[in-house]
Amino acid sequence: IDDKEFDIPQVDTPPTLESILNEQEDEAEPFVLEDTCVLNTDNMDAHSCDTSSLASSDSGDPVHLK
């Protein structure tokens, strides 16, 4: 990583793993990764959040056709 390109400041004493793990949380609630499949229902399309295979759901069998 190029420190000058990304303007990364010099660290005099890097934190230890123990000090990081023992830090108190400043935020009232912990970080929660939001589920974009639930949040973006207005912009859903055929490729959004559905992981089922088209081959398994559309076998060409007349029973499955509507």
GROMACS elastic network, one bead per residue, 0.5 to 0.9 nm:
[ bonds ]
;  ai    aj funct       b0    kb
    1     4     6  0.89134   500
    1     5     6  0.83638   500
    1     6     6  0.80143   500
    2     5     6  0.53555   500
    2     6     6  0.63990   500
    2     7     6  0.83093   500
    2     8     6  0.82513   500
    3     6     6  0.54728   500
    3     7     6  0.55994   500
    3     9     6  0.74744   500
    3    10     6  0.85124   500
    4     8     6  0.66425   500
    4     9     6  0.87330   500
    5     8     6  0.80153   500
   11    14     6  0.60228   500
   15    18     6  0.81885   500
   15    19     6  0.62614   500
   15    20     6  0.66901   500
   16    19     6  0.52247   500
   16    20     6  0.63838   500
   16    21     6  0.87209   500
   17    20     6  0.51794   500
   17    21     6  0.61900   500
   17    22     6  0.86178   500
   18    21     6  0.51701   500
   18    22     6  0.61215   500
   18    23     6  0.87054   500
   19    22     6  0.51605   500
   19    23     6  0.62361   500
   20    23     6  0.53731   500
   20    24     6  0.89816   500
   21    24     6  0.85710   500
   23    26     6  0.89708   500
   25    28     6  0.75230   500
   25    29     6  0.84786   500
   25    30     6  0.78839   500
   26    29     6  0.88059   500
   27    30     6  0.67719   500
   27    31     6  0.85173   500
   29    32     6  0.86099   500
   33    36     6  0.89569   500
   34    37     6  0.88428   500
   34    38     6  0.84839   500
   34    39     6  0.78626   500
   35    38     6  0.56804   500
   35    39     6  0.64980   500
   35    40     6  0.88496   500
   36    40     6  0.57922   500
   36    41     6  0.85697   500
   36    49     6  0.84529   500
   37    40     6  0.57919   500
   37    41     6  0.68266   500
   37    44     6  0.80798   500
   37    48     6  0.69993   500
   37    49     6  0.56476   500
   37    50     6  0.89431   500
   38    41     6  0.60887   500
   39    42     6  0.83040   500
   40    43     6  0.56023   500
   40    44     6  0.65239   500
   41    44     6  0.52971   500
   41    45     6  0.89976   500
   43    48     6  0.85551   500
   44    47     6  0.77446   500
   44    48     6  0.55966   500
   44    49     6  0.83165   500
   45    48     6  0.54546   500
   45    49     6  0.88731   500
   46    49     6  0.85023   500
   46    50     6  0.75919   500
   47    50     6  0.65283   500
   47    51     6  0.84303   500
   48    51     6  0.84580   500
   50    53     6  0.85656   500
   52    55     6  0.87650   500
   52    56     6  0.77038   500
   52    57     6  0.77507   500
   53    56     6  0.54041   500
   53    57     6  0.65561   500
   53    58     6  0.86809   500
   54    57     6  0.51917   500
   54    58     6  0.58057   500
   54    59     6  0.82809   500
   55    58     6  0.53540   500
   55    59     6  0.59008   500
   55    60     6  0.89101   500
   56    59     6  0.61106   500
   57    64     6  0.81235   500
   58    61     6  0.75715   500
   58    64     6  0.69287   500
   58    65     6  0.78148   500
   59    62     6  0.87288   500
   59    64     6  0.74592   500
   59    65     6  0.89245   500
   60    63     6  0.84484   500
   60    64     6  0.71115   500
   60    65     6  0.71415   500
   61    64     6  0.55631   500
   61    65     6  0.67686   500
   62    65     6  0.50827   500
   62    66     6  0.80886   500
   63    66     6  0.78759   500
